[in-house]
Amino acid sequence: MSENATETVPTPSGDARITWHRAPAARAVLALGHGAGGGIDTRDLRALAAGLPPRGITVALVEQPWRVAGKKVAPAPRTLDAAWTALWPALAAPGLPVVAGGRSAGARVACRTAAGLGAPAVLALAFPLHPPGKPEKSRAAELAGAGVPVLVVQGGRDPFGRPGEFPAGTELVAVDHADHGFAVPRSAGLTEQQVSAGLVPAVAAWLERVVP
């Protein structure tokens, strides 16, 4: 398989798709799923796919079957988890440790399945701690129940949960001024490139600890 290639993987819910961004001498794979409202072309996923391979981490961007099929609404969590579980052997095929991860709904899938799949850790980008305006409907139990080390990367003004709302002890990188999609307002004086440039080294440093 070439350095950057796309692989179709059958699952009980239909075909999933993995876009590989391979490191020349990889020590691990970081598998990243997308959210319920978008695909793998978000700021954070693009930044990690570009910035981590030179640091020895192969990035696998995973599109769930519903997205591959062109549907606009994500299925139930159990369906997402089943598809992720079914495609895991393809992610593990290179014979390297596979860190589970994703953004938003994809981060929830990673947390729910990581321990059962043998992932050494979870990267949770823009974790939806609660629905906007409904902090009483917390999903903190999914983070606590992951059973492996979890790093949360969260925008400072994310309506699905600001950094200060997460339980004490959560390992978290706050992205100042950023929203749920890691966009920042012009008033912040930061460019998308600057935000991405800060995201990559923080994740890379964490990965060095969990998959040395």
C-alpha positions as CSV (number, residue, x, y, z in Angstrom):
1,M,0.0,0.0,0.0
2,S,1.3,3.5,-0.9
3,E,2.1,6.1,1.7
4,N,-1.3,7.7,1.3
5,A,-4.0,5.3,0.2
6,T,-7.7,4.6,0.7
7,E,-9.0,1.2,1.8
8,T,-12.6,-0.1,1.8
9,V,-13.6,-2.3,4.6
10,P,-16.9,-4.3,4.9
11,T,-18.8,-4.0,8.1
12,P,-22.3,-5.3,9.2
13,S,-23.6,-1.8,8.4
14,G,-22.0,-1.5,5.0
15,D,-18.6,-0.5,3.7
16,A,-16.4,1.7,5.8
17,R,-13.5,3.6,4.3
18,I,-10.0,4.1,5.8
19,T,-7.7,6.8,4.4
20,W,-4.2,6.1,5.4
21,H,-1.6,8.8,6.0
22,R,1.5,6.6,6.6
23,A,4.6,7.5,8.5
24,P,7.9,6.3,6.8
25,A,9.0,4.5,9.9
26,A,5.8,4.3,12.1
27,R,5.8,3.2,15.7
28,A,2.0,3.4,16.0
29,V,-1.3,4.0,14.2
30,L,-3.7,6.7,15.3
31,A,-7.2,5.8,14.1
32,L,-9.6,8.8,14.0
33,G,-13.3,8.7,13.3
34,H,-15.4,11.7,12.3
35,G,-18.4,13.3,14.0
36,A,-22.1,13.0,13.4
37,G,-22.3,16.2,11.3
38,G,-19.3,15.9,9.0
39,G,-16.6,13.8,7.5
40,I,-12.8,13.5,7.7
41,D,-12.1,16.9,6.2
42,T,-12.3,18.9,9.5
43,R,-9.6,21.2,10.7
44,D,-8.4,18.9,13.5
45,L,-8.3,15.7,11.5
46,R,-6.6,17.3,8.5
47,A,-4.0,18.9,10.8
48,L,-3.2,15.6,12.6
49,A,-3.1,13.6,9.3
50,A,-0.5,16.1,7.9
51,G,1.5,16.7,11.1
52,L,1.9,13.3,12.8
53,P,3.4,11.1,10.1
54,P,6.7,13.1,10.1
55,R,6.8,12.4,13.8
56,G,6.5,8.6,13.4
57,I,2.7,8.2,13.7
58,T,0.6,6.7,10.9
59,V,-2.8,8.4,10.9
60,A,-5.9,6.4,9.7
61,L,-8.9,8.6,9.0
62,V,-12.0,6.4,9.2
63,E,-15.3,7.1,7.5
64,Q,-18.3,5.2,9.0
65,P,-20.6,3.3,6.6
66,W,-23.4,5.8,6.8
67,R,-21.1,8.5,5.6
68,V,-19.6,6.4,2.8
69,A,-23.2,5.6,1.7
70,G,-24.0,9.3,1.5
71,K,-26.5,9.4,4.3
72,K,-26.9,12.6,6.3
73,V,-28.0,11.2,9.6
74,A,-25.8,9.0,11.8
75,P,-27.2,5.8,13.1
76,A,-27.6,4.7,16.8
77,P,-24.4,4.5,18.9
78,R,-24.5,0.7,19.0
79,T,-24.4,0.6,15.2
80,L,-21.5,3.0,15.1
81,D,-19.6,0.9,17.7
82,A,-20.3,-2.3,15.7
83,A,-18.9,-0.9,12.5
84,W,-15.8,0.5,14.3
85,T,-15.2,-2.9,15.9
86,A,-15.6,-4.7,12.6
87,L,-13.0,-2.5,10.8
88,W,-10.5,-2.6,13.7
89,P,-8.6,-5.6,12.3
90,A,-7.8,-3.5,9.2
91,L,-6.4,-0.8,11.4
92,A,-4.3,-3.3,13.3
93,A,-3.1,-5.0,10.1
94,P,0.3,-3.1,10.0
95,G,1.2,-4.8,13.2
96,L,1.5,-1.6,15.3
97,P,-0.2,-0.4,18.4
98,V,-3.5,1.3,17.4
99,V,-4.6,4.3,19.5
100,A,-8.3,4.9,19.1
101,G,-9.6,8.4,18.5
102,G,-12.0,10.7,16.8
103,R,-13.8,13.9,17.0
104,S,-17.2,14.5,18.7
105,A,-19.3,11.4,18.1
106,G,-16.2,9.6,16.9
107,A,-14.5,10.3,20.2
108,R,-17.5,8.7,22.0
109,V,-17.2,5.6,19.8
110,A,-13.5,5.4,20.6
111,C,-14.1,5.7,24.4
112,R,-16.9,3.0,24.4
113,T,-14.8,0.5,22.5
114,A,-11.2,1.1,23.3
115,A,-10.7,-1.4,26.1
116,G,-12.5,-4.2,24.4
117,L,-10.4,-3.7,21.2
118,G,-7.1,-3.5,23.0
119,A,-6.3,0.1,22.2
120,P,-3.6,1.5,24.5
121,A,-5.2,4.9,24.7
122,V,-7.9,7.3,23.3
123,L,-7.6,10.7,21.8
124,A,-10.9,12.6,22.2
125,L,-11.2,15.7,20.0
126,A,-14.0,18.1,20.7
127,F,-15.6,15.5,23.1
128,P,-19.4,16.3,23.3
129,L,-19.6,16.3,27.1
130,H,-23.2,17.3,27.0
131,P,-25.7,18.7,24.4
132,P,-25.5,22.5,24.1
133,G,-27.2,24.2,27.0
134,K,-27.9,20.9,28.8
135,P,-25.0,20.3,31.2
136,E,-27.2,18.0,33.3
137,K,-27.1,15.5,30.5
138,S,-23.4,14.7,31.0
139,R,-21.5,12.0,29.1
140,A,-18.6,12.1,31.5
141,A,-19.2,8.4,32.2
142,E,-18.0,7.5,28.7
143,L,-14.7,9.2,29.4
144,A,-14.3,7.6,32.8
145,G,-15.3,4.2,31.5
146,A,-12.8,4.1,28.7
147,G,-10.5,1.9,30.8
148,V,-7.3,3.4,29.1
149,P,-5.6,6.8,29.2
150,V,-7.6,9.5,27.5
151,L,-6.5,12.9,26.2
152,V,-9.3,15.4,25.5
153,V,-8.6,18.3,23.2
154,Q,-11.3,20.9,23.6
155,G,-12.1,24.3,22.3
156,G,-12.3,27.1,24.9
157,R,-15.8,28.1,23.8
158,D,-17.1,24.7,22.7
159,P,-20.9,24.7,23.5
160,F,-20.8,20.9,23.9
161,G,-18.5,21.4,26.9
162,R,-15.9,23.9,27.8
163,P,-12.6,22.8,29.3
164,G,-13.6,23.9,32.8
165,E,-16.6,21.7,32.7
166,F,-14.8,18.4,32.5
167,P,-14.3,16.3,35.7
168,A,-11.3,16.9,37.8
169,G,-8.4,14.7,36.8
170,T,-9.3,14.7,33.0
171,E,-6.1,15.1,31.0
172,L,-7.0,17.9,28.7
173,V,-5.5,20.3,26.2
174,A,-7.5,23.5,25.9
175,V,-7.6,25.3,22.5
176,D,-8.2,28.9,23.4
177,H,-11.0,30.7,21.7
178,A,-11.9,27.7,19.6
179,D,-15.4,26.3,19.1
180,H,-16.6,22.7,18.5
181,G,-15.0,22.7,15.1
182,F,-11.8,24.4,16.4
183,A,-12.6,27.5,14.5
184,V,-11.5,30.8,16.2
185,P,-13.0,34.3,15.7
186,R,-11.0,37.0,14.0
187,S,-10.9,38.9,17.2
188,A,-8.7,36.1,18.7
189,G,-5.9,37.2,16.4
190,L,-5.1,33.6,15.5
191,T,-5.2,31.8,12.1
192,E,-6.4,28.3,11.5
193,Q,-2.8,27.4,10.7
194,Q,-1.6,28.7,14.1
195,V,-4.3,26.7,15.9
196,S,-3.4,23.6,14.0
197,A,0.3,24.2,14.7
198,G,-0.4,24.1,18.4
199,L,-2.6,21.0,18.2
200,V,-0.1,18.7,16.5
201,P,2.8,19.0,19.0
202,A,0.5,18.6,22.0
203,V,-1.0,15.3,20.6
204,A,2.5,14.1,19.5
205,A,3.9,14.6,23.0
206,W,1.0,12.7,24.5
207,L,1.5,9.8,22.0
208,E,5.1,9.6,22.9
209,R,4.1,8.8,26.5
210,V,1.3,6.3,25.8
211,V,3.0,4.5,22.9
212,P,6.8,5.2,23.4
